[in-house]
Amino acid sequence: MELNLSRPLAIFDLETTGIRVATDRIVEICIIRVEPDNSTQVKTYRVNPGIPIPLDSTLIHGISDDDVKDEPTFKELAVGLNDLFKDCDLSGYNSNKFDIPLLVEEFLRADIDFDLRDRYFIDVQNIFHKMEPRNLRAAYKFYCDKELENAHSAEADTMATYEILKAQVTHYEDTEYKDNDGNVSQPIKNDMKALHDFSYNTRFVDLIGHIVFNAKQEEVFNFGKHKGRTVEEVFRKEPQYFDWMIKAEFPLSTKKVITAIKKRYTDPKLF
């Protein structure tokens, strides 16, 4: 089955120096850009992260400092990558929690405000974990009946993710899903908005869930001593908490969100 696309879909995977969105860097990126006619363009880039690659990370993806010392930095690739992602919905494996936030972070460091508005985020892992509560290798075996070779190579992982997504659409067509409230639906359709709605956590305000919406659609903290309190309330009563977050190692995308919230009540004319 081919995917039913009304606009391009960019399926991508990152290999990185680590798992901290705010401080780690990309060392390899692969993108499959799938056009509405299902034709594909595959691009893979090694990236000089500008910081040492820890041995623990090298042991996972096999990329060392020597492998990338002569490669371009992300900033040098950023304009071309931004063009490659242009007008695309985004998909990956664990992409909503890690790959998209880290990609946005790298773009912000390169002075490019990577626009996420009006895009769908389709996380193959979330679909997999919700429908078949397991890793990419297991998903590939389950949905495609194949063994994943060269796992943790960005291109191999990205190609496998693309195959899994198409297989999921076929496998779960007309399959019922019961959510935590007991509501029954058939959420898996060959439609990017439906897949986005099912695989993306729409409560998140920032990309990794430090700030979430409560039942009243107010932005509240989802961590630390102020968990559950509204961001506006905390910043009004403890303005130093905003200053601490701006100076601390939070992702730039999270800092962008809290800055917008603060501006909203300090300068209403901006909104």
Stockholm file with secondary structure:
# STOCKHOLM 1.0

chainA/1-271         MELNLSRPLAIFDLETTGIRVATDRIVEICIIRVEPDNSTQVKTYRVNPGIPIPLDSTLIHGISDDDVKDEPTFKELAVGLNDLFKDCDLSGYNSNKFDIPLLVEEFLRADIDFDLRDRYFIDVQNIFHKMEPRNLRAAYKFYCDKELENAHSAEADTMATYEILKAQVTHYEDTEYKDNDGNVSQPIKNDMKALHDFSYNTRFVDLIGHIVFNAKQEEVFNFGKHKGRTVEEVFRKEPQYFDWMIKAEFPLSTKKVITAIKKRYTDPKLF
#=GR chainA/1-271 SS CCCCCSSCEEEEEEEESCSCTTTCCEEEEEEEEECTTSCEEEEEEECBCSSCCCHHHHHHHCCCHHHHTTSCBHHHHHHHHHHHTTTCEEEESSIIIIIHHHHHHHHHHTTCCCCCTTCCEEEHHHHHHHHCCCCHHHHHHHHHCCCCCSTTCHHHHHHHHHHHHHHHHHHTTTCCEECTTCCEECCCCSCHHHHHHHHSCTTBSSSSSSEEECTTSCEEECSSTTTTSBHHHHHHHCHHHHHHHHHSSCCHHHHHHHHHHHHHHHCGGGC
#=GC SS_cons         CCCCCSSCEEEEEEEESCSCTTTCCEEEEEEEEECTTSCEEEEEEECBCSSCCCHHHHHHHCCCHHHHTTSCBHHHHHHHHHHHTTTCEEEESSIIIIIHHHHHHHHHHTTCCCCCTTCCEEEHHHHHHHHCCCCHHHHHHHHHCCCCCSTTCHHHHHHHHHHHHHHHHHHTTTCCEECTTCCEECCCCSCHHHHHHHHSCTTBSSSSSSEEECTTSCEEECSSTTTTSBHHHHHHHCHHHHHHHHHSSCCHHHHHHHHHHHHHHHCGGGC
//
